[in-house]
Amino acid sequence: MVDKDKLPNTIPLTIVQIINYLNIIGILCGAIFLLFVAEWLGFEWFLWFFIIIATIILLLIMRYFIRGLNRYDNQTKNIFLILLVIEAFIIINLMIDTYFEIFYPVLLIFTIFQIYALVYHKPTSDYFKS
């Protein structure tokens, strides 16, 4: 049996990891935007502190998911799948409650692809089960 750290990444898992890295970039850009808004509105240091701490926590959570998925950890995959299902329901709710925009179906496609890659793609799901 090959060690789980030595298993090669499948193409769908690589795409999932690229999406996760893009999420990290989005978290950082969102934090920078919120810091600019906080400065523009004239908030004190406590809002800056809150934004920075929240950003660090989100980045550590994303790091946990990336490392866990690279090591084919089944528990990490299950937690990540729960968050993906919640994300899919939120996106569907946004599609229903707001005007139909092209952005929401694209986000839904990315989310459904991640669920497919981790659950239904045979080589990837076999790595997680072993």
C-alpha positions as protocol buffer text, in pm:
chain_id: "A"
residue {
  index: 1
  type: MET
  ca { x: 0 y: 0 z: 0 }
}
residue {
  index: 2
  type: VAL
  ca { x: 131 y: 343 z: -93 }
}
residue {
  index: 3
  type: ASP
  ca { x: 153 y: 608 z: 180 }
}
residue {
  index: 4
  type: LYS
  ca { x: -128 y: 864 z: 150 }
}
residue {
  index: 5
  type: ASP
  ca { x: 122 y: 1151 z: 134 }
}
residue {
  index: 6
  type: LYS
  ca { x: 282 y: 990 z: -173 }
}
residue {
  index: 7
  type: LEU
  ca { x: -39 y: 946 z: -374 }
}
residue {
  index: 8
  type: PRO
  ca { x: -59 y: 1165 z: -685 }
}
residue {
  index: 9
  type: ASN
  ca { x: -332 y: 1427 z: -704 }
}
residue {
  index: 10
  type: THR
  ca { x: -604 y: 1357 z: -954 }
}
residue {
  index: 11
  type: ILE
  ca { x: -702 y: 1630 z: -1197 }
}
residue {
  index: 12
  type: PRO
  ca { x: -1040 y: 1706 z: -1029 }
}
residue {
  index: 13
  type: LEU
  ca { x: -871 y: 1729 z: -689 }
}
residue {
  index: 14
  type: THR
  ca { x: -613 y: 1965 z: -836 }
}
residue {
  index: 15
  type: ILE
  ca { x: -896 y: 2184 z: -968 }
}
residue {
  index: 16
  type: VAL
  ca { x: -1061 y: 2177 z: -624 }
}
residue {
  index: 17
  type: GLN
  ca { x: -733 y: 2290 z: -470 }
}
residue {
  index: 18
  type: ILE
  ca { x: -699 y: 2570 z: -726 }
}
residue {
  index: 19
  type: ILE
  ca { x: -1050 y: 2685 z: -631 }
}
residue {
  index: 20
  type: ASN
  ca { x: -943 y: 2676 z: -265 }
}
residue {
  index: 21
  type: TYR
  ca { x: -637 y: 2892 z: -342 }
}
residue {
  index: 22
  type: LEU
  ca { x: -865 y: 3134 z: -527 }
}
residue {
  index: 23
  type: ASN
  ca { x: -1083 y: 3143 z: -214 }
}
residue {
  index: 24
  type: ILE
  ca { x: -775 y: 3244 z: -14 }
}
residue {
  index: 25
  type: ILE
  ca { x: -707 y: 3527 z: -259 }
}
residue {
  index: 26
  type: GLY
  ca { x: -1074 y: 3630 z: -230 }
}
residue {
  index: 27
  type: ILE
  ca { x: -1053 y: 3632 z: 150 }
}
residue {
  index: 28
  type: LEU
  ca { x: -745 y: 3854 z: 138 }
}
residue {
  index: 29
  type: CYS
  ca { x: -901 y: 4092 z: -115 }
}
residue {
  index: 30
  type: GLY
  ca { x: -1220 y: 4110 z: 91 }
}
residue {
  index: 31
  type: ALA
  ca { x: -1020 y: 4189 z: 403 }
}
residue {
  index: 32
  type: ILE
  ca { x: -829 y: 4466 z: 227 }
}
residue {
  index: 33
  type: PHE
  ca { x: -1159 y: 4608 z: 97 }
}
residue {
  index: 34
  type: LEU
  ca { x: -1310 y: 4600 z: 447 }
}
residue {
  index: 35
  type: LEU
  ca { x: -1003 y: 4770 z: 590 }
}
residue {
  index: 36
  type: PHE
  ca { x: -1037 y: 5050 z: 334 }
}
residue {
  index: 37
  type: VAL
  ca { x: -1408 y: 5085 z: 412 }
}
residue {
  index: 38
  type: ALA
  ca { x: -1334 y: 5093 z: 785 }
}
residue {
  index: 39
  type: GLU
  ca { x: -1073 y: 5364 z: 730 }
}
residue {
  index: 40
  type: TRP
  ca { x: -1306 y: 5565 z: 508 }
}
residue {
  index: 41
  type: LEU
  ca { x: -1589 y: 5548 z: 760 }
}
residue {
  index: 42
  type: GLY
  ca { x: -1353 y: 5650 z: 1038 }
}
residue {
  index: 43
  type: PHE
  ca { x: -1378 y: 5347 z: 1265 }
}
residue {
  index: 44
  type: GLU
  ca { x: -1124 y: 5301 z: 1540 }
}
residue {
  index: 45
  type: TRP
  ca { x: -858 y: 5037 z: 1581 }
}
residue {
  index: 46
  type: PHE
  ca { x: -1097 y: 4771 z: 1721 }
}
residue {
  index: 47
  type: LEU
  ca { x: -1265 y: 4722 z: 1382 }
}
residue {
  index: 48
  type: TRP
  ca { x: -926 y: 4689 z: 1217 }
}
residue {
  index: 49
  type: PHE
  ca { x: -830 y: 4436 z: 1484 }
}
residue {
  index: 50
  type: PHE
  ca { x: -1154 y: 4241 z: 1430 }
}
residue {
  index: 51
  type: ILE
  ca { x: -1107 y: 4232 z: 1051 }
}
residue {
  index: 52
  type: ILE
  ca { x: -747 y: 4115 z: 1082 }
}
residue {
  index: 53
  type: ILE
  ca { x: -830 y: 3844 z: 1338 }
}
residue {
  index: 54
  type: ALA
  ca { x: -1128 y: 3720 z: 1132 }
}
residue {
  index: 55
  type: THR
  ca { x: -910 y: 3708 z: 821 }
}
residue {
  index: 56
  type: ILE
  ca { x: -640 y: 3510 z: 999 }
}
residue {
  index: 57
  type: ILE
  ca { x: -899 y: 3261 z: 1129 }
}
residue {
  index: 58
  type: LEU
  ca { x: -1047 y: 3215 z: 780 }
}
residue {
  index: 59
  type: LEU
  ca { x: -701 y: 3168 z: 629 }
}
residue {
  index: 60
  type: LEU
  ca { x: -613 y: 2905 z: 890 }
}
residue {
  index: 61
  type: ILE
  ca { x: -938 y: 2719 z: 819 }
}
residue {
  index: 62
  type: MET
  ca { x: -863 y: 2722 z: 445 }
}
residue {
  index: 63
  type: ARG
  ca { x: -507 y: 2600 z: 515 }
}
residue {
  index: 64
  type: TYR
  ca { x: -655 y: 2314 z: 719 }
}
residue {
  index: 65
  type: PHE
  ca { x: -880 y: 2215 z: 428 }
}
residue {
  index: 66
  type: ILE
  ca { x: -602 y: 2236 z: 169 }
}
residue {
  index: 67
  type: ARG
  ca { x: -360 y: 2028 z: 375 }
}
residue {
  index: 68
  type: GLY
  ca { x: -629 y: 1776 z: 470 }
}
residue {
  index: 69
  type: LEU
  ca { x: -743 y: 1728 z: 112 }
}
residue {
  index: 70
  type: ASN
  ca { x: -384 y: 1690 z: -8 }
}
residue {
  index: 71
  type: ARG
  ca { x: -333 y: 1415 z: 252 }
}
residue {
  index: 72
  type: TYR
  ca { x: -662 y: 1247 z: 154 }
}
residue {
  index: 73
  type: ASP
  ca { x: -801 y: 1282 z: 505 }
}
residue {
  index: 74
  type: ASN
  ca { x: -1157 y: 1152 z: 506 }
}
residue {
  index: 75
  type: GLN
  ca { x: -1266 y: 1358 z: 809 }
}
residue {
  index: 76
  type: THR
  ca { x: -1147 y: 1681 z: 646 }
}
residue {
  index: 77
  type: LYS
  ca { x: -1326 y: 1585 z: 325 }
}
residue {
  index: 78
  type: ASN
  ca { x: -1653 y: 1530 z: 514 }
}
residue {
  index: 79
  type: ILE
  ca { x: -1632 y: 1867 z: 691 }
}
residue {
  index: 80
  type: PHE
  ca { x: -1547 y: 2036 z: 360 }
}
residue {
  index: 81
  type: LEU
  ca { x: -1844 y: 1866 z: 191 }
}
residue {
  index: 82
  type: ILE
  ca { x: -2081 y: 1993 z: 461 }
}
residue {
  index: 83
  type: LEU
  ca { x: -1960 y: 2346 z: 395 }
}
residue {
  index: 84
  type: LEU
  ca { x: -1997 y: 2296 z: 19 }
}
residue {
  index: 85
  type: VAL
  ca { x: -2357 y: 2181 z: 58 }
}
residue {
  index: 86
  type: ILE
  ca { x: -2432 y: 2485 z: 276 }
}
residue {
  index: 87
  type: GLU
  ca { x: -2266 y: 2704 z: 12 }
}
residue {
  index: 88
  type: ALA
  ca { x: -2480 y: 2545 z: -262 }
}
residue {
  index: 89
  type: PHE
  ca { x: -2800 y: 2615 z: -67 }
}
residue {
  index: 90
  type: ILE
  ca { x: -2695 y: 2976 z: -8 }
}
residue {
  index: 91
  type: ILE
  ca { x: -2622 y: 3025 z: -378 }
}
residue {
  index: 92
  type: ILE
  ca { x: -2958 y: 2872 z: -476 }
}
residue {
  index: 93
  type: ASN
  ca { x: -3132 y: 3100 z: -226 }
}
residue {
  index: 94
  type: LEU
  ca { x: -2953 y: 3402 z: -374 }
}
residue {
  index: 95
  type: MET
  ca { x: -3057 y: 3295 z: -723 }
}
residue {
  index: 96
  type: ILE
  ca { x: -3421 y: 3274 z: -613 }
}
residue {
  index: 97
  type: ASP
  ca { x: -3433 y: 3592 z: -404 }
}
residue {
  index: 98
  type: THR
  ca { x: -3245 y: 3826 z: -636 }
}
residue {
  index: 99
  type: TYR
  ca { x: -3261 y: 3898 z: -1002 }
}
residue {
  index: 100
  type: PHE
  ca { x: -3106 y: 3630 z: -1216 }
}
residue {
  index: 101
  type: GLU
  ca { x: -2744 y: 3717 z: -1273 }
}
residue {
  index: 102
  type: ILE
  ca { x: -2474 y: 3522 z: -1455 }
}
residue {
  index: 103
  type: PHE
  ca { x: -2250 y: 3521 z: -1146 }
}
residue {
  index: 104
  type: TYR
  ca { x: -2463 y: 3288 z: -931 }
}
residue {
  index: 105
  type: PRO
  ca { x: -2487 y: 2996 z: -1177 }
}
residue {
  index: 106
  type: VAL
  ca { x: -2109 y: 3008 z: -1223 }
}
residue {
  index: 107
  type: LEU
  ca { x: -2060 y: 2985 z: -846 }
}
residue {
  index: 108
  type: LEU
  ca { x: -2310 y: 2699 z: -833 }
}
residue {
  index: 109
  type: ILE
  ca { x: -2123 y: 2513 z: -1107 }
}
residue {
  index: 110
  type: PHE
  ca { x: -1794 y: 2549 z: -914 }
}
residue {
  index: 111
  type: THR
  ca { x: -1959 y: 2421 z: -597 }
}
residue {
  index: 112
  type: ILE
  ca { x: -2126 y: 2125 z: -769 }
}
residue {
  index: 113
  type: PHE
  ca { x: -1798 y: 2037 z: -940 }
}
residue {
  index: 114
  type: GLN
  ca { x: -1620 y: 2031 z: -604 }
}
residue {
  index: 115
  type: ILE
  ca { x: -1887 y: 1800 z: -462 }
}
residue {
  index: 116
  type: TYR
  ca { x: -1859 y: 1578 z: -770 }
}
residue {
  index: 117
  type: ALA
  ca { x: -1481 y: 1564 z: -749 }
}
residue {
  index: 118
  type: LEU
  ca { x: -1477 y: 1463 z: -384 }
}
residue {
  index: 119
  type: VAL
  ca { x: -1771 y: 1222 z: -380 }
}
residue {
  index: 120
  type: TYR
  ca { x: -1842 y: 1079 z: -725 }
}
residue {
  index: 121
  type: HIS
  ca { x: -1512 y: 1089 z: -912 }
}
residue {
  index: 122
  type: LYS
  ca { x: -1396 y: 730 z: -871 }
}
residue {
  index: 123
  type: PRO
  ca { x: -1014 y: 767 z: -844 }
}
residue {
  index: 124
  type: THR
  ca { x: -1036 y: 1059 z: -603 }
}
residue {
  index: 125
  type: SER
  ca { x: -1303 y: 907 z: -381 }
}
residue {
  index: 126
  type: ASP
  ca { x: -1110 y: 578 z: -371 }
}
residue {
  index: 127
  type: TYR
  ca { x: -805 y: 762 z: -236 }
}
residue {
  index: 128
  type: PHE
  ca { x: -1016 y: 906 z: 45 }
}
residue {
  index: 129
  type: LYS
  ca { x: -1169 y: 570 z: 137 }
}
residue {
  index: 130
  type: SER
  ca { x: -839 y: 386 z: 164 }
}
